[in-house]
Amino acid sequence: MKKLLFTSLLVVTSLLLFAQSPLPKGSKQLNAGVGFSDWGIPVYVGLDFSVHDDFSLGGELGYRSDNYETNYKTYNYNIFSFNFNGNYHFNTLLGIPPEWDFYAGLNIGIYYWGNNNDNNQKHYYRDANSNSGVGLGAQIGGRYYFNSKFGLNLEFGGGRNMSNGGKFGITIKL
């Protein structure tokens, strides 16, 4: 039993000592892709800055649009957003290899909802979510890096008025 406990402790310590951050302090990465949505296709581009081996801050621009037709009339909707985010990266804590990056964090952003409807009236189909303002949210996600510069990302989260539940895209380390 003592040997098993000692071996387990040695393995965990080794993983923690040799785990590397996928985004070391002072580095940055560009993210771009599409979001999941029940209407329109959200697109985004963002930049993350590592302020610590395990913590990053970033900004993101997003756009989503859709046309909805009813009673021989077409309604057009557009959302523009700018979000700030902070993420904790779990690689060091959990001993995850640097080609993987698992993170969770919070975001806050502003968004503008516009339409070309008569007198800027909102159609019932969009009334529930059709306000401009400030949005708060949380996210959890991961990345896989194919090499030292390029990877794919997948993120789930809510609270942002840009996508309903998540996004998928590419990551380029700068």
C-alpha positions as CSV (number, residue, x, y, z in Angstrom):
1,M,0.0,0.0,0.0
2,K,2.9,2.4,0.8
3,K,4.5,1.6,-2.5
4,L,1.3,2.4,-4.4
5,L,0.8,5.7,-2.5
6,F,4.4,6.7,-3.1
7,T,4.3,5.8,-6.8
8,S,1.0,7.8,-7.2
9,L,2.5,10.8,-5.4
10,L,5.6,10.6,-7.6
11,V,3.6,10.4,-10.8
12,V,1.4,13.4,-9.9
13,T,4.4,15.5,-8.8
14,S,6.2,14.7,-12.0
15,L,3.2,15.7,-14.1
16,L,2.9,19.0,-12.2
17,L,6.6,19.7,-12.5
18,F,6.8,19.0,-16.2
19,A,3.4,20.5,-17.2
20,Q,3.8,23.5,-19.4
21,S,1.4,26.4,-20.0
22,P,0.1,26.5,-23.6
23,L,0.3,30.3,-23.4
24,P,3.3,31.3,-21.3
25,K,3.3,34.7,-19.7
26,G,3.8,37.6,-22.2
27,S,2.6,35.6,-25.2
28,K,-0.6,36.2,-27.3
29,Q,-2.8,34.3,-29.6
30,L,-5.4,35.2,-32.3
31,N,-8.7,33.3,-32.3
32,A,-11.3,33.4,-35.1
33,G,-14.3,31.3,-36.0
34,V,-18.1,30.8,-36.0
35,G,-20.6,30.5,-33.2
36,F,-23.5,28.1,-32.5
37,S,-26.9,29.9,-32.9
38,D,-30.6,29.2,-33.5
39,W,-30.6,32.1,-36.0
40,G,-27.9,33.5,-38.2
41,I,-24.2,32.5,-38.1
42,P,-22.2,34.4,-35.6
43,V,-18.6,35.1,-36.6
44,Y,-15.9,36.4,-34.2
45,V,-12.2,37.4,-34.0
46,G,-10.4,37.9,-30.7
47,L,-6.9,38.3,-29.2
48,D,-5.8,36.8,-25.9
49,F,-2.8,38.1,-23.8
50,S,-1.2,35.9,-21.2
51,V,-0.7,37.9,-18.0
52,H,0.5,34.8,-16.1
53,D,1.3,31.2,-17.2
54,D,-2.2,30.2,-16.0
55,F,-4.3,33.4,-16.6
56,S,-5.1,35.3,-19.8
57,L,-7.1,38.4,-20.6
58,G,-8.6,39.1,-24.0
59,G,-10.9,41.0,-26.3
60,E,-13.3,39.8,-29.0
61,L,-15.3,41.4,-31.8
62,G,-18.4,39.6,-33.1
63,Y,-21.1,40.0,-35.7
64,R,-24.3,38.1,-36.4
65,S,-27.1,38.8,-38.8
66,D,-30.3,37.1,-40.0
67,N,-33.3,37.7,-42.3
68,Y,-36.7,36.6,-41.2
69,E,-39.6,36.6,-43.6
70,T,-43.3,36.7,-42.6
71,N,-46.5,38.1,-44.2
72,Y,-44.6,39.0,-47.3
73,K,-42.2,41.2,-45.3
74,T,-38.5,40.6,-44.6
75,Y,-37.1,41.6,-41.3
76,N,-33.3,42.1,-41.1
77,Y,-31.4,41.8,-37.8
78,N,-27.7,42.6,-37.0
79,I,-25.7,42.4,-33.8
80,F,-22.3,43.8,-33.3
81,S,-20.4,43.1,-30.1
82,F,-17.2,43.8,-28.3
83,N,-16.3,41.6,-25.3
84,F,-13.6,41.4,-22.7
85,N,-12.7,38.1,-21.1
86,G,-10.5,36.6,-18.4
87,N,-9.7,32.9,-18.4
88,Y,-7.9,30.6,-16.0
89,H,-6.0,27.8,-17.8
90,F,-5.9,24.5,-16.0
91,N,-2.8,22.9,-17.6
92,T,-0.3,23.5,-14.8
93,L,-2.8,22.6,-12.1
94,L,-3.9,19.4,-13.7
95,G,-0.6,18.4,-15.4
96,I,-2.1,18.6,-19.0
97,P,0.4,18.5,-21.9
98,P,1.0,21.9,-23.7
99,E,-0.6,20.8,-26.9
100,W,-3.9,20.9,-25.0
101,D,-5.4,24.0,-23.3
102,F,-8.4,23.7,-21.0
103,Y,-9.8,26.9,-19.5
104,A,-12.7,28.6,-17.9
105,G,-13.5,32.2,-17.2
106,L,-15.9,35.2,-17.3
107,N,-16.7,37.8,-19.9
108,I,-18.3,41.2,-20.1
109,G,-19.2,43.0,-23.3
110,I,-21.3,45.6,-25.0
111,Y,-23.5,44.8,-28.0
112,Y,-25.5,46.7,-30.5
113,W,-28.7,45.2,-31.9
114,G,-29.9,46.9,-35.1
115,N,-32.6,46.2,-37.7
116,N,-34.1,47.8,-40.8
117,N,-37.7,47.3,-39.8
118,D,-40.4,50.1,-40.2
119,N,-39.8,52.7,-37.5
120,N,-37.1,50.5,-36.0
121,Q,-40.0,48.3,-34.7
122,K,-39.0,44.8,-33.5
123,H,-40.9,41.8,-34.8
124,Y,-42.3,39.4,-32.2
125,Y,-39.8,36.7,-33.4
126,R,-36.9,38.6,-32.0
127,D,-38.4,40.8,-29.1
128,A,-37.1,38.5,-26.3
129,N,-33.4,39.2,-27.2
130,S,-33.5,42.4,-29.2
131,N,-32.0,45.0,-27.0
132,S,-28.6,46.7,-27.1
133,G,-26.6,46.9,-23.9
134,V,-24.1,45.1,-21.7
135,G,-23.9,41.4,-21.5
136,L,-22.2,39.2,-18.8
137,G,-21.3,35.6,-19.2
138,A,-19.1,32.7,-18.4
139,Q,-17.3,30.2,-20.6
140,I,-15.5,26.9,-20.5
141,G,-13.4,25.7,-23.4
142,G,-10.4,23.9,-24.8
143,R,-7.9,24.1,-27.6
144,Y,-5.8,21.5,-29.4
145,Y,-2.5,22.8,-31.0
146,F,-1.3,20.8,-34.0
147,N,2.1,22.5,-33.7
148,S,3.7,25.4,-31.9
149,K,1.7,28.0,-33.8
150,F,-1.7,26.6,-35.0
151,G,-4.7,25.0,-33.2
152,L,-8.4,24.5,-33.1
153,N,-10.7,25.8,-30.3
154,L,-14.1,24.9,-28.9
155,E,-15.8,27.0,-26.3
156,F,-19.2,26.7,-24.5
157,G,-20.8,29.5,-22.6
158,G,-23.7,31.7,-22.1
159,G,-24.6,35.3,-21.4
160,R,-23.2,36.8,-24.5
161,N,-25.7,38.0,-27.1
162,M,-23.5,36.8,-29.9
163,S,-24.1,33.0,-29.9
164,N,-26.4,30.6,-28.2
165,G,-24.1,28.3,-26.3
166,G,-20.7,28.2,-27.9
167,K,-18.3,28.7,-30.7
168,F,-15.7,26.9,-32.8
169,G,-12.6,28.1,-34.6
170,I,-8.9,28.4,-35.1
171,T,-6.1,29.7,-32.9
172,I,-2.9,31.1,-34.1
173,K,-0.1,31.8,-31.6
174,L,1.7,35.1,-32.3
